[in-house]
Amino acid sequence: MELQRQVIDLVDKKANQEAFSLMEQAKERFPEKRDRLGHWIASLYVLEGKHQEALAELQDVIEHGLWWNPEILSTDPDLSTLKPYAEFNTILIECKRMYEAEKESAHAYYSTLGNNEAETVLFPLHWKGSNIDDFSKQWSDPKIMRDYFMGFPQSSQLFSYQCYSWDDLTTAMNDVKKTYQTFTQQHHLSEKVHIMAGASQGGNIATQMSLRADVEEFHDFIAIVPAFDLKSLKETLTNQRDPHARGCIITGDQDPYYETVLEAVQLFQTYQIPCKLIVKEGMGHVFPADFPDVLDEAVRYVTD
């Protein structure tokens, strides 16, 4: 996230060579992120009218064994001028082959983090386009690690290279239930306080499941910059509302889903779901800088 902001700032300042240099250095430091970095570099080459260099950058990512969901490249307006090139079509075909092969073996599982002696257990769902290794790092502050025991489920729905989504609600619910059951049984957590959490699309799924009366495992939720599906939320509240549900939303007034969050909060009020809204001024679609303290505030509210 920080690297992406730095690159965007440099491009805005027309400092393209500095942006190229920064991303090339990042490729050496984070070889597992070559797909994202290569995509950014190719986009910047296209911006400069250097189409062959852009194609070579994309091909280099493929040669290093990484790839993209082909739709990411084919629908990116920044790369649209590459579509007439045969090399671009070849890259898309190779990406599709690798994506389909990886999709066959994708499955849900979980990892743990934190203090297994803690009284409060969190089960946070990752963003769309992320994975549990990257996502859990945002919860690895020493204070959070001391006060909570966490299980991080990874979706079985492959989105792109080492990236997963919760796009299909039924599959998402099955993945979460299955991994949660294994997590609680393996770590003997039945007597502890349990809270469902999630960020962006994961925040939407965590909220949906906590609001459903037919999902007995969860009642309390913490949604961080959630990307709510208002239609689905309303259907759940109308037809399957859990009267014991209680939640907290953490978002920023610059988040692209901010207005949707405000509508969701009104829905919760209408259906008498207690929900605290914490808004960070000037914050976009990111975790708050003081996340450990904000998380404590949210946990206190939902467990009150």
C-alpha positions in Angstrom: 0.0 0.0 0.0 2.8 2.5 1.0 4.8 1.6 -2.1 1.7 2.1 -4.3 1.1 5.5 -2.8 4.7 6.5 -3.4 4.6 5.4 -7.0 1.3 7.3 -7.6 2.8 10.5 -6.0 5.9 10.3 -8.3 3.8 9.7 -11.4 1.6 12.7 -10.5 4.7 14.8 -10.2 5.9 13.5 -13.7 8.9 11.9 -12.0 8.5 8.7 -14.0 12.2 7.7 -13.9 12.1 7.8 -10.1 8.9 5.7 -10.2 10.6 3.2 -12.5 13.6 3.0 -10.2 11.5 2.6 -7.1 9.6 -0.3 -8.6 12.7 -2.0 -10.0 14.2 -2.0 -6.5 10.9 -3.3 -5.1 11.1 -6.3 -7.5 14.4 -7.3 -5.9 13.1 -6.9 -2.4 9.7 -8.5 -3.0 10.0 -11.1 -5.8 6.7 -12.6 -4.8 5.0 -9.3 -5.9 6.5 -9.2 -9.4 3.0 -9.6 -10.8 1.7 -6.3 -9.2 4.9 -4.5 -9.8 5.2 -5.7 -13.4 1.6 -4.5 -14.0 2.4 -1.0 -12.7 5.6 -0.8 -14.7 3.9 -1.9 -17.9 1.1 0.7 -17.3 3.8 3.4 -16.9 5.5 2.3 -20.0 2.2 2.6 -21.9 1.7 6.0 -20.5 5.1 7.0 -22.1 4.1 5.3 -25.4 6.7 2.5 -25.0 4.5 -0.4 -26.0 7.3 -2.9 -26.7 8.9 -2.2 -23.3 5.4 -2.7 -21.6 4.9 -6.1 -23.4 8.5 -7.1 -22.4 7.7 -6.3 -18.8 4.5 -8.4 -18.8 6.4 -11.3 -20.4 9.1 -11.1 -17.8 6.6 -11.6 -15.1 5.3 -14.8 -16.9 8.9 -16.1 -17.3 9.4 -15.7 -13.5 6.4 -18.1 -13.0 3.9 -15.4 -11.9 0.7 -14.5 -13.7 -2.6 -12.5 -13.5 -6.2 -13.4 -13.8 -6.5 -12.6 -17.6 -9.5 -10.3 -16.9 -7.3 -8.0 -14.9 -5.1 -7.3 -17.9 -7.8 -7.4 -20.6 -10.1 -5.0 -18.8 -7.4 -2.5 -17.6 -7.9 0.7 -19.6 -4.3 1.6 -19.0 -3.3 -1.4 -21.1 -5.9 -1.0 -23.8 -3.4 0.2 -26.4 -1.6 -3.2 -26.1 -4.6 -5.2 -27.4 -3.7 -5.0 -31.1 -0.3 -6.7 -30.4 -0.1 -10.5 -30.9 2.3 -10.7 -27.9 -0.4 -9.3 -25.6 -2.9 -12.0 -26.7 -0.2 -14.7 -26.1 0.3 -13.3 -22.6 -3.4 -13.5 -21.9 -3.6 -17.1 -23.2 -0.7 -18.1 -20.9 -2.3 -16.3 -18.0 -5.6 -18.2 -18.6 -3.8 -21.5 -18.7 -1.9 -20.8 -15.4 -5.0 -19.4 -13.7 -7.2 -22.4 -14.6 -4.5 -24.8 -13.4 -4.1 -23.1 -10.1 -7.8 -22.8 -9.6 -8.2 -26.6 -9.6 -6.1 -26.9 -6.4 -7.4 -23.8 -4.6 -8.9 -24.7 -1.2 -9.9 -23.0 2.0 -7.6 -23.2 5.1 -6.6 -21.0 8.0 -3.6 -19.7 9.9 -3.3 -18.4 13.5 -1.7 -15.4 15.1 -1.6 -13.9 18.6 -1.9 -15.1 22.2 -3.8 -18.4 22.5 -4.3 -17.6 26.2 -6.3 -14.4 25.4 -9.9 -14.4 26.3 -11.1 -12.8 23.0 -10.9 -14.6 19.7 -11.0 -12.8 16.4 -11.7 -14.4 13.0 -10.8 -11.8 10.4 -11.6 -12.2 6.7 -9.1 -10.8 4.2 -9.8 -8.2 1.5 -10.6 -9.2 -2.1 -7.3 -9.7 -4.0 -5.3 -10.6 -0.9 -4.2 -13.7 1.1 -3.8 -14.6 4.7 -0.1 -14.1 4.7 -0.3 -10.4 3.6 -3.6 -9.7 5.5 -2.4 -11.1 8.9 0.5 -8.7 8.8 -1.9 -5.8 9.3 -2.9 -7.5 12.6 0.6 -8.2 13.8 1.0 -5.2 16.1 2.4 -6.3 19.5 -0.6 -4.9 21.3 -3.0 -6.9 19.2 -0.9 -10.0 19.4 -0.9 -9.8 23.2 -4.6 -9.1 23.6 -6.2 -11.4 21.0 -6.0 -14.9 19.5 -6.8 -14.8 15.8 -7.7 -17.2 13.1 -7.3 -16.1 9.5 -9.4 -18.0 6.9 -8.3 -18.0 3.3 -11.0 -18.2 0.7 -11.0 -21.1 -1.8 -12.0 -18.6 -4.6 -8.9 -17.9 -6.6 -8.8 -14.3 -7.9 -5.3 -13.9 -9.3 -1.8 -15.0 -8.5 -1.7 -15.6 -4.7 -4.9 -13.5 -4.4 -8.3 -14.7 -3.3 -11.8 -13.3 -3.1 -15.2 -13.9 -1.5 -17.2 -13.3 -4.6 -19.7 -16.2 -4.3 -21.5 -15.8 -1.0 -22.5 -19.4 -0.7 -19.0 -20.6 -1.2 -17.6 -17.9 1.1 -20.0 -18.9 3.9 -19.0 -22.6 3.5 -15.3 -21.7 3.6 -15.7 -19.6 6.7 -17.8 -22.1 8.6 -15.5 -25.0 7.7 -12.3 -23.2 8.7 -13.8 -21.7 11.8 -15.0 -25.1 13.0 -11.6 -26.6 12.5 -9.9 -23.6 14.1 -12.1 -23.6 17.3 -11.9 -27.4 17.7 -8.1 -27.7 17.2 -7.4 -24.8 19.7 -10.2 -25.6 22.2 -11.8 -22.2 22.1 -15.4 -22.9 22.9 -15.4 -21.0 26.2 -13.9 -17.8 24.8 -15.5 -14.6 23.4 -15.6 -14.9 19.6 -15.9 -11.9 17.1 -16.1 -12.1 13.4 -14.1 -9.4 11.5 -13.1 -8.5 8.0 -11.8 -5.7 5.7 -13.5 -4.5 2.5 -15.2 -7.5 0.8 -14.2 -9.6 3.9 -16.0 -7.0 6.0 -19.1 -7.4 4.0 -19.1 -11.2 4.4 -18.3 -11.0 8.1 -21.3 -8.7 8.6 -23.6 -10.8 6.4 -22.9 -13.9 8.3 -23.2 -12.2 11.7 -26.6 -10.8 10.8 -28.0 -14.2 9.7 -30.1 -16.1 12.2 -29.2 -19.4 10.5 -25.5 -18.9 11.1 -25.2 -19.8 14.8 -21.5 -19.5 15.0 -21.3 -15.6 14.8 -23.3 -12.7 16.3 -20.7 -9.9 16.8 -18.9 -8.3 13.9 -16.2 -5.7 13.3 -16.1 -4.4 9.7 -13.1 -2.4 8.5 -13.6 -0.2 5.4 -16.4 -2.6 4.4 -17.5 -2.9 0.8 -21.2 -3.6 1.6 -23.7 -5.1 -0.8 -26.7 -3.2 0.3 -29.2 -5.3 -1.5 -28.0 -8.5 0.1 -27.8 -6.8 3.5 -31.4 -5.7 3.2 -32.5 -9.2 2.2 -30.7 -10.7 5.2 -32.2 -8.2 7.6 -35.7 -8.6 6.2 -35.7 -12.4 6.0 -33.0 -13.9 8.3 -32.2 -11.2 10.9 -30.4 -12.5 14.0 -31.8 -10.4 16.9 -28.6 -10.9 18.9 -26.3 -9.4 16.2 -24.2 -6.4 17.2 -21.4 -4.7 15.3 -18.9 -1.9 14.8 -17.8 -0.4 11.5 -14.4 1.3 11.1 -14.1 3.5 8.0 -12.8 6.7 6.6 -14.7 9.7 5.1 -12.5 9.4 2.0 -13.2 5.7 1.5 -15.0 5.0 -1.9 -17.6 3.0 0.0 -18.3 5.6 2.7 -21.7 6.6 1.4 -22.7 3.0 1.2 -21.6 2.5 4.8 -23.8 5.4 5.9 -26.8 3.8 4.2 -26.0 0.4 5.8 -25.9 2.1 9.3 -29.4 3.5 8.6 -30.5 0.0 7.7 -29.1 -1.3 11.0 -31.0 1.4 12.9 -34.2 0.5 11.1 -33.9 -3.2 12.0 -32.7 -2.4 15.5 -29.2 -3.9 15.1 -26.8 -2.1 17.5 -23.9 -0.8 15.5 -21.2 1.7 16.3 -19.7 3.8 13.5 -16.1 5.0 13.8 -15.1 7.4 11.1 -11.5 8.5 10.5 -11.3 11.9 8.9 -9.2 11.9 5.7 -8.8 8.1 5.6 -9.4 6.2 2.4 -9.7 2.4 1.8 -6.9 1.5 4.3 -6.5 0.4 7.9 -6.4 3.3 10.4 -2.9 4.4 11.5 -4.0 3.8 15.2 -5.6 0.5 14.4 -4.7 -1.3 17.7 -6.5 1.4 19.7 -9.5 1.6 17.3 -9.7 -2.2 17.4 -9.9 -2.2 21.2 -12.7 0.4 21.0 -14.6 -1.7 18.6 -14.2 -4.9 20.7 -15.3 -3.1 23.8 -18.5 -2.0 22.0 -19.5 -5.3 20.5 -18.8 -7.3 23.7 -20.6 -4.8 26.0 
